[in-house]
Amino acid sequence: MSIGDIIFYIILLGVIAAIIAAVVHYGGDIHTASNVQADVNDTSALVAAVEKTYNGYSNYANLTDADMISAQAVPTAITQASATSLQNVFGYPYTLAEDTNNPNAFDLTDEVPNDACAAIVNSVMKDITSLTINGTAVTLPVTDPATIGQACGTTDPSTIVEVYSGM
């Protein structure tokens, strides 16, 4: 084996190592992005299911996870963690409830990993009437992306309370 062959193989091993390092480094980002999209889709399906289930009722007074499960109205993509609770794609809970300020609206609380918080909020903002992130009320419409980033902060998991007005 010549010195040229040895140099070639060393360079080849270096390139392979760099590719493996890139896959390991960016693989988590790809997985998070995929889960963000799945969570946004699941949230949208859950909101549509709530609105369909409560269509014709005067308000969302009895809305709970358990109520939606009992009504067999939970979209199949969403995990039923128990007979009374729902779970998102990240393994954290979804919680449904009548909005305390408006009986004609409902809250969907979504706990998510901090690195997914801003992307999820930015994806659902157009559909909501009120927003709280980690206990911080966010004034809508949001005109500066930094507002969302600051509200998401470093809390992990982040708690997003989305208010939907469906009546």
ROGULUM-58946 format. One record per residue: x, y, z of N, C-alpha, C in turn. Coordinates in Angstrom, 1 decimal. Layout:
N
<rec <X,Y,Z>,<X,Y,Z>,<X,Y,Z>>
...
***
This chain:
167
<rec <0.9,-1.2,0.0>,<0.0,0.0,0.0>,<0.9,1.2,0.0>>
<rec <0.6,2.1,-0.9>,<1.4,3.3,-1.0>,<1.0,4.4,0.0>>
<rec <1.8,5.4,0.1>,<1.5,6.5,1.0>,<0.3,7.3,0.5>>
<rec <0.1,7.3,-0.8>,<-1.1,8.0,-1.4>,<-2.4,7.2,-1.0>>
<rec <-2.3,5.9,-1.0>,<-3.5,5.1,-0.5>,<-3.8,5.3,0.9>>
<rec <-2.8,5.4,1.7>,<-3.0,5.6,3.2>,<-3.6,7.0,3.4>>
<rec <-3.1,8.0,2.7>,<-3.7,9.3,2.9>,<-5.1,9.3,2.4>>
<rec <-5.4,8.6,1.3>,<-6.8,8.6,0.8>,<-7.7,7.9,1.8>>
<rec <-7.3,6.8,2.4>,<-8.1,6.2,3.4>,<-8.3,7.0,4.7>>
<rec <-7.3,7.7,5.1>,<-7.4,8.6,6.2>,<-8.4,9.7,5.9>>
<rec <-8.3,10.3,4.8>,<-9.3,11.3,4.4>,<-10.7,10.7,4.3>>
<rec <-10.8,9.6,3.7>,<-12.1,8.9,3.6>,<-12.7,8.6,5.0>>
<rec <-11.9,8.2,5.9>,<-12.4,7.9,7.3>,<-12.8,9.3,7.9>>
<rec <-12.1,10.3,7.7>,<-12.5,11.6,8.2>,<-13.8,12.1,7.7>>
<rec <-14.0,11.9,6.4>,<-15.3,12.3,5.8>,<-16.4,11.5,6.4>>
<rec <-16.2,10.2,6.5>,<-17.3,9.3,7.1>,<-17.6,9.8,8.5>>
<rec <-16.5,10.1,9.3>,<-16.7,10.5,10.7>,<-17.5,11.8,10.7>>
<rec <-17.2,12.8,9.8>,<-17.9,14.0,9.7>,<-19.4,13.8,9.4>>
<rec <-19.7,12.9,8.5>,<-21.1,12.6,8.1>,<-21.8,12.0,9.3>>
<rec <-21.2,11.1,10.0>,<-21.8,10.5,11.2>,<-22.1,11.6,12.3>>
<rec <-21.1,12.5,12.5>,<-21.3,13.5,13.5>,<-22.4,14.4,13.1>>
<rec <-22.6,14.8,11.8>,<-23.6,15.6,11.3>,<-25.0,15.0,11.5>>
<rec <-25.1,13.7,11.2>,<-26.3,13.0,11.4>,<-26.7,12.9,12.9>>
<rec <-25.8,12.7,13.8>,<-26.1,12.6,15.2>,<-26.5,14.0,15.7>>
<rec <-25.8,15.0,15.2>,<-26.1,16.4,15.7>,<-27.4,16.9,15.2>>
<rec <-27.7,16.7,13.9>,<-29.0,17.2,13.4>,<-30.1,16.3,13.4>>
<rec <-29.9,15.0,13.8>,<-30.9,14.0,13.8>,<-32.0,14.4,14.9>>
<rec <-31.6,15.0,16.0>,<-32.5,15.4,17.0>,<-33.4,16.5,16.6>>
<rec <-32.8,17.4,15.8>,<-33.6,18.6,15.3>,<-34.7,18.1,14.3>>
<rec <-34.3,17.1,13.5>,<-35.3,16.5,12.5>,<-36.4,15.8,13.3>>
<rec <-36.1,15.1,14.3>,<-37.1,14.4,15.1>,<-38.0,15.4,15.8>>
<rec <-37.4,16.5,16.4>,<-38.2,17.5,17.0>,<-39.2,18.2,16.0>>
<rec <-38.6,18.5,14.8>,<-39.5,19.2,13.8>,<-40.6,18.3,13.4>>
<rec <-40.4,17.0,13.3>,<-41.4,16.0,12.9>,<-42.5,16.0,14.0>>
<rec <-42.0,15.9,15.3>,<-43.0,15.9,16.4>,<-43.8,17.2,16.5>>
<rec <-43.1,18.3,16.2>,<-43.8,19.6,16.2>,<-45.0,19.6,15.2>>
<rec <-44.7,19.1,14.0>,<-45.7,19.1,13.0>,<-46.8,18.1,13.4>>
<rec <-46.5,17.0,14.0>,<-47.5,16.0,14.5>,<-48.3,16.6,15.6>>
<rec <-47.7,17.4,16.5>,<-48.5,18.0,17.6>,<-49.4,19.1,17.0>>
<rec <-49.0,19.9,16.1>,<-49.8,20.9,15.5>,<-51.0,20.2,14.8>>
<rec <-50.7,19.1,14.0>,<-51.8,18.4,13.3>,<-52.8,17.8,14.3>>
<rec <-52.3,17.2,15.4>,<-53.1,16.6,16.4>,<-54.0,17.6,17.1>>
<rec <-53.3,18.8,17.4>,<-54.1,19.9,18.1>,<-55.2,20.3,17.2>>
<rec <-55.0,20.5,15.9>,<-56.0,21.0,15.0>,<-57.1,19.9,14.9>>
<rec <-56.8,18.7,14.9>,<-57.8,17.6,14.8>,<-58.6,17.6,16.1>>
<rec <-57.9,17.8,17.3>,<-58.6,17.8,18.6>,<-59.6,18.9,18.7>>
<rec <-59.1,20.1,18.2>,<-60.0,21.3,18.3>,<-61.2,21.1,17.4>>
<rec <-61.0,20.5,16.2>,<-62.1,20.3,15.3>,<-63.1,19.3,15.9>>
<rec <-62.6,18.3,16.6>,<-63.4,17.2,17.3>,<-64.2,17.9,18.4>>
<rec <-63.6,18.7,19.2>,<-64.4,19.4,20.3>,<-65.5,20.3,19.7>>
<rec <-65.2,21.0,18.6>,<-66.2,21.9,18.0>,<-67.3,21.1,17.4>>
<rec <-67.0,20.0,16.8>,<-68.0,19.1,16.2>,<-68.9,18.4,17.3>>
<rec <-68.2,18.0,18.4>,<-68.9,17.3,19.5>,<-69.9,18.3,20.2>>
<rec <-69.4,19.5,20.4>,<-70.2,20.5,21.1>,<-71.1,21.3,20.2>>
<rec <-71.1,21.1,18.9>,<-72.0,21.8,18.0>,<-73.5,21.6,18.5>>
<rec <-74.2,22.7,18.6>,<-75.6,22.6,19.1>,<-75.8,22.8,20.6>>
<rec <-74.7,22.7,21.3>,<-74.8,22.9,22.8>,<-74.6,24.4,23.0>>
<rec <-75.1,24.9,24.2>,<-75.0,26.3,24.4>,<-73.6,26.8,24.9>>
<rec <-72.8,25.9,25.4>,<-71.5,26.2,25.8>,<-70.6,25.0,26.0>>
<rec <-69.4,25.2,26.6>,<-68.5,24.1,26.8>,<-68.4,23.7,28.2>>
<rec <-69.5,23.8,29.0>,<-69.5,23.7,30.4>,<-69.0,22.3,30.9>>
<rec <-69.2,21.2,30.2>,<-68.8,19.9,30.7>,<-67.5,19.4,30.0>>
<rec <-66.9,20.2,29.3>,<-65.7,19.8,28.5>,<-64.6,19.4,29.4>>
<rec <-64.1,18.1,29.2>,<-62.9,17.6,29.9>,<-62.4,16.5,28.9>>
<rec <-61.2,16.1,29.2>,<-60.6,15.0,28.4>,<-61.5,13.8,28.5>>
<rec <-62.0,13.5,29.8>,<-62.8,12.3,30.0>,<-64.1,12.4,29.3>>
<rec <-64.7,13.6,29.2>,<-65.9,13.8,28.4>,<-65.7,13.4,26.9>>
<rec <-64.6,13.9,26.4>,<-64.4,13.6,25.0>,<-64.1,12.1,24.7>>
<rec <-63.4,11.5,25.7>,<-63.1,10.1,25.6>,<-64.5,9.3,25.7>>
<rec <-65.3,9.7,26.6>,<-66.6,9.0,26.8>,<-67.5,9.1,25.6>>
<rec <-67.4,10.3,25.0>,<-68.2,10.6,23.8>,<-67.6,9.9,22.5>>
<rec <-66.5,9.2,22.7>,<-65.8,8.6,21.6>,<-65.5,9.6,20.5>>
<rec <-65.0,10.8,20.9>,<-64.8,11.9,20.0>,<-63.3,12.3,19.8>>
<rec <-62.4,11.5,20.4>,<-61.0,11.8,20.3>,<-60.4,11.3,19.0>>
<rec <-59.8,12.1,18.3>,<-59.1,11.7,17.0>,<-58.2,10.5,17.3>>
<rec <-58.1,9.6,16.4>,<-57.4,8.3,16.6>,<-55.9,8.6,16.7>>
<rec <-55.4,9.7,16.2>,<-53.9,10.0,16.2>,<-53.5,10.4,17.7>>
<rec <-54.4,10.7,18.5>,<-54.1,11.2,19.9>,<-54.2,10.0,20.8>>
<rec <-53.2,9.9,21.7>,<-53.1,8.8,22.6>,<-54.0,9.1,23.8>>
<rec <-54.8,8.1,24.2>,<-55.5,8.1,25.4>,<-54.7,7.5,26.5>>
<rec <-54.1,8.3,27.4>,<-53.2,7.8,28.4>,<-54.0,7.0,29.4>>
<rec <-55.3,7.3,29.6>,<-56.1,6.6,30.5>,<-57.6,6.8,30.1>>
<rec <-58.5,6.4,30.9>,<-59.9,6.6,30.6>,<-60.3,8.1,30.8>>
<rec <-59.4,8.8,31.4>,<-59.8,10.2,31.6>,<-58.7,11.2,31.1>>
<rec <-57.7,10.8,30.5>,<-56.6,11.7,30.1>,<-56.1,11.4,28.7>>
<rec <-55.6,12.5,28.0>,<-55.1,12.5,26.7>,<-53.6,12.8,26.8>>
<rec <-52.9,12.3,25.8>,<-51.4,12.6,25.7>,<-51.0,13.0,24.3>>
<rec <-50.1,14.0,24.3>,<-49.6,14.4,23.0>,<-48.4,13.6,22.5>>
<rec <-47.9,13.9,21.3>,<-46.9,13.1,20.7>,<-45.6,13.1,21.5>>
<rec <-45.4,14.1,22.3>,<-44.2,14.2,23.2>,<-44.3,13.4,24.5>>
<rec <-45.5,12.8,24.7>,<-45.8,12.1,26.0>,<-46.3,12.9,27.1>>
<rec <-46.5,14.2,26.9>,<-47.1,15.1,27.9>,<-48.6,15.2,27.7>>
<rec <-49.3,15.7,28.7>,<-50.7,15.7,28.7>,<-51.3,16.9,27.8>>
<rec <-52.4,16.6,27.2>,<-53.3,17.6,26.7>,<-54.4,17.7,27.7>>
<rec <-54.9,18.9,28.0>,<-56.0,19.1,28.9>,<-57.0,20.0,28.3>>
<rec <-58.3,19.5,28.3>,<-59.4,20.3,27.7>,<-60.3,20.8,28.8>>
<rec <-60.8,22.0,28.7>,<-61.7,22.6,29.7>,<-62.4,23.8,29.2>>
<rec <-63.5,24.1,29.7>,<-64.3,25.3,29.4>,<-63.4,26.5,29.9>>
<rec <-63.3,27.5,29.1>,<-62.5,28.7,29.4>,<-63.2,29.4,30.6>>
<rec <-62.4,29.8,31.6>,<-63.0,30.4,32.8>,<-63.5,31.8,32.6>>
<rec <-63.1,32.4,31.5>,<-63.5,33.8,31.3>,<-64.7,33.9,30.3>>
<rec <-64.9,32.8,29.5>,<-65.9,32.8,28.5>,<-66.4,31.4,28.3>>
<rec <-67.7,31.1,28.7>,<-68.2,29.7,28.6>,<-68.4,29.3,27.1>>
<rec <-68.3,30.3,26.2>,<-68.5,29.9,24.8>,<-67.1,29.7,24.1>>
<rec <-66.1,29.5,24.9>,<-64.8,29.2,24.5>,<-64.2,28.1,25.3>>
<rec <-63.2,27.5,24.8>,<-62.5,26.4,25.6>,<-61.0,26.5,25.5>>
<rec <-60.4,25.9,26.5>,<-58.9,25.9,26.7>,<-58.4,24.6,26.3>>
<rec <-57.3,24.6,25.5>,<-56.6,23.4,25.3>,<-55.2,23.7,25.8>>
<rec <-54.8,22.9,26.9>,<-53.5,23.1,27.5>,<-52.6,22.0,26.9>>
<rec <-51.5,22.4,26.4>,<-50.6,21.5,25.7>,<-49.2,21.7,26.3>>
<rec <-48.7,20.6,27.0>,<-47.3,20.7,27.5>,<-46.4,20.1,26.5>>
<rec <-45.3,20.8,26.2>,<-44.4,20.4,25.1>,<-43.0,20.7,25.6>>
<rec <-42.0,20.0,25.0>,<-40.6,20.3,25.3>,<-40.3,21.7,24.9>>
<rec <-39.4,22.4,25.7>,<-39.1,23.8,25.5>,<-38.6,24.0,24.0>>
<rec <-37.8,23.1,23.5>,<-37.3,23.4,22.1>,<-38.4,23.3,21.0>>
<rec <-39.6,22.9,21.4>,<-40.7,22.9,20.4>,<-41.7,24.0,20.7>>
<rec <-41.6,24.7,21.8>,<-42.6,25.7,22.3>,<-42.9,26.7,21.2>>
<rec <-41.9,27.5,20.8>,<-42.1,28.6,19.9>,<-42.7,28.1,18.6>>
<rec <-42.2,27.0,18.0>,<-42.7,26.6,16.7>,<-44.2,26.2,16.8>>
<rec <-44.6,25.5,17.9>,<-46.0,25.1,18.1>,<-46.8,26.4,18.2>>
<rec <-46.4,27.3,19.1>,<-47.2,28.5,19.3>,<-47.4,29.3,18.0>>
<rec <-46.3,29.4,17.2>,<-46.4,30.2,15.9>,<-47.3,29.5,15.0>>
<rec <-47.4,28.2,15.1>,<-48.3,27.4,14.1>,<-49.8,27.5,14.5>>
<rec <-50.1,27.7,15.8>,<-51.5,27.7,16.2>,<-52.1,29.1,16.4>>
<rec <-51.2,30.1,16.4>,<-51.6,31.5,16.8>,<-52.8,32.0,16.0>>
<rec <-52.8,31.7,14.7>,<-53.9,32.2,13.8>,<-55.2,31.7,14.2>>
<rec <-55.3,30.6,15.0>,<-56.6,30.0,15.3>,<-57.1,30.3,16.7>>
<rec <-56.4,31.0,17.5>,<-56.8,31.2,18.9>,<-57.2,32.6,19.2>>
<rec <-57.9,32.7,20.3>,<-58.4,34.0,20.7>,<-57.6,34.5,21.9>>
<rec <-56.9,33.7,22.6>,<-56.1,34.0,23.8>,<-55.0,33.0,24.0>>
<rec <-53.9,33.5,24.6>,<-52.7,32.6,24.7>,<-52.0,32.9,26.0>>
<rec <-51.6,31.8,26.7>,<-50.8,31.9,27.9>,<-49.7,30.9,27.7>>
<rec <-48.5,31.3,28.0>,<-47.3,30.4,27.9>,<-46.6,30.5,29.2>>
<rec <-46.4,29.3,29.8>,<-45.7,29.2,31.1>,<-46.3,30.2,32.1>>
<rec <-47.6,30.5,32.1>,<-48.2,31.4,33.1>,<-48.2,32.8,32.6>>
<rec <-47.5,33.1,31.5>,<-47.5,34.5,31.0>,<-48.5,34.7,29.9>>
<rec <-49.4,35.7,30.2>,<-50.5,36.0,29.2>,<-49.8,36.7,28.0>>
<rec <-50.0,36.3,26.8>,<-49.4,36.9,25.6>,<-50.5,37.7,24.9>>
<rec <-50.3,38.9,24.6>,<-51.2,39.8,23.9>,<-51.2,39.4,22.4>>
<rec <-52.4,39.2,21.9>,<-52.6,38.9,20.5>,<-53.1,40.1,19.8>>
<rec <-52.8,40.3,18.5>,<-51.8,39.5,17.8>,<-50.4,39.8,18.2>>
<rec <-49.6,38.9,18.1>,<-48.1,39.0,18.4>,<-47.5,39.7,17.2>>
<rec <-46.7,40.7,17.4>,<-46.1,41.4,16.3>,<-44.6,41.3,16.3>>
<rec <-44.0,40.6,17.4>,<-42.6,40.4,17.4>,<-42.3,39.0,17.9>>
<rec <-41.6,38.2,17.1>,<-41.3,36.8,17.4>,<-40.6,36.7,18.7>>
<rec <-39.9,37.7,19.2>,<-39.2,37.6,20.4>,<-40.1,37.4,21.6>>
<rec <-41.3,38.0,21.4>,<-42.4,37.8,22.5>,<-42.6,36.4,22.8>>
<rec <-42.7,35.6,21.8>,<-43.0,34.1,22.0>,<-41.8,33.5,22.6>>
<rec <-40.6,33.8,22.1>,<-39.4,33.2,22.6>,<-39.2,33.5,24.1>>
<rec <-39.5,34.8,24.5>,<-39.4,35.2,25.9>,<-40.4,34.4,26.7>>
<rec <-41.6,34.3,26.3>,<-42.6,33.6,27.0>,<-42.3,32.1,27.2>>
<rec <-41.8,31.5,26.1>,<-41.4,30.1,26.2>,<-40.2,29.9,27.2>>
<rec <-39.3,30.9,27.2>,<-38.2,30.9,28.2>,<-37.4,29.6,28.1>>
<rec <-37.0,29.2,29.3>,<-36.2,27.9,29.4>,<-37.0,26.8,30.2>>
<rec <-38.2,27.1,30.5>,<-39.0,26.1,31.2>,<-39.2,24.8,30.4>>
<rec <-38.9,23.7,31.0>,<-39.1,22.4,30.2>,<-39.7,21.4,31.1>>
<rec <-40.9,20.9,30.8>,<-41.7,21.2,29.6>,<-42.3,22.6,29.7>>
<rec <-42.6,23.2,28.5>,<-43.4,24.4,28.5>,<-44.9,24.1,28.5>>
<rec <-45.6,25.0,29.1>,<-47.1,24.8,29.2>,<-47.8,25.9,28.3>>
<rec <-48.5,25.5,27.3>,<-49.2,26.4,26.4>,<-50.7,26.3,26.6>>
<rec <-51.3,27.4,27.0>,<-52.8,27.3,27.1>,<-53.4,28.1,25.9>>
<rec <-54.0,27.4,25.0>,<-54.6,28.0,23.8>,<-56.1,28.1,24.1>>
<rec <-56.7,29.3,23.8>,<-58.1,29.5,24.0>,<-58.8,29.6,22.6>>
<rec <-59.8,28.7,22.4>,<-60.5,28.6,21.1>,<-61.9,29.1,21.3>>
<rec <-62.4,29.9,20.5>,<-63.8,30.4,20.6>,<-64.6,29.7,19.5>>
<rec <-65.3,28.7,19.8>,<-66.0,27.9,18.8>,<-67.5,28.0,18.7>>
<rec <-68.1,28.8,19.6>,<-69.5,28.9,19.6>,<-70.0,30.2,18.9>>
***
